[in-house]
């Protein structure tokens, strides 16, 4: 349902003359109101994508279906989302291909899930694992709203990766594993068993502390190639005539990506020669969630977002203490 005229139930992205965006869901008989007039949804329903609709005060709005990158930035969210710039890097650098069997752990609000589903296609397989049931409900609601219903290639399980993965994937049967969680090194054993030789492990972490710990744990494990780490930043440009300059604002740091590949069974990874500086390796000890950069999401916000995506908790259900946050440990959306 990505082509053809607009229909009732379609999400539409409206752009005003100053470039401000509004996303609405079309409904027969409804109206879109602004401080400068309004228009009826029926004025858009049946029109071609790329049409212009005018409010009662003469303001023109360009109407288009939102791209996936637009949708992930405007959709209801509980946990912070993986931004499109990072999702694109994950799909490309992990070589997520049509038909691939992919495991994702740490679903959060479902932003990365949608990019992975687009990449594996209907003939692939994406099994997402999330520790928090409320985050899983939000992700399910966002994914089904975007795709118009359940995706044929997607399964969603609630629990810890180390417990769920051996039950859903035979040893050596997984092509790619994507981890977005507070302490991904705790799941290296389960990931190494599930990955096929040559398979890719790619992790998204928010802090340099996590990045350092993960890299050293991968080297110590011995079943993975030398890890590669990077970040991406996007700086837009203003282009108008000869007035060509960088934009004043940019999408800077959101998180780090680290990639490694599974070695063949019984083969040790070559040791890369390096000369670490004095004091590069701290004394052993447990690192607290706060030191790793964890930021909790309030129960009130999660309840509101669940309502927004049609996954509200039954009022008759008595909830207990909120589980420890286990996914999308990046910066909160209001801080980015």
Secondary structure as UniProt FT lines:
FT   TURN            8..9
FT   STRAND          11..15
FT   TURN            17..18
FT   STRAND          21..25
FT   TURN            28..29
FT   STRAND          31..34
FT   TURN            35..36
FT   STRAND          37..40
FT   HELIX           41..43
FT   TURN            44..46
FT   TURN            49..50
FT   STRAND          51..54
FT   TURN            56..57
FT   STRAND          60..64
FT   HELIX           68..74
FT   HELIX           84..93
FT   TURN            94..95
FT   TURN            98..99
FT   STRAND          101..105
FT   TURN            108..109
FT   HELIX           111..120
FT   TURN            122..123
FT   STRAND          125..130
FT   HELIX           133..147
FT   TURN            152..153
FT   STRAND          154..158
FT   HELIX           161..168
FT   TURN            171..172
FT   STRAND          174..180
FT   TURN            182..183
FT   HELIX           184..187
FT   HELIX           188..194
FT   STRAND          195..205
FT   HELIX           208..221
FT   STRAND          228..230
FT   STRAND          234..240
FT   TURN            241..242
FT   STRAND          243..251
FT   STRAND          256..262
FT   TURN            265..266
FT   TURN            278..279
FT   TURN            289..293
FT   HELIX           299..308
FT   TURN            309..310
FT   TURN            315..316
FT   HELIX           333..335
//
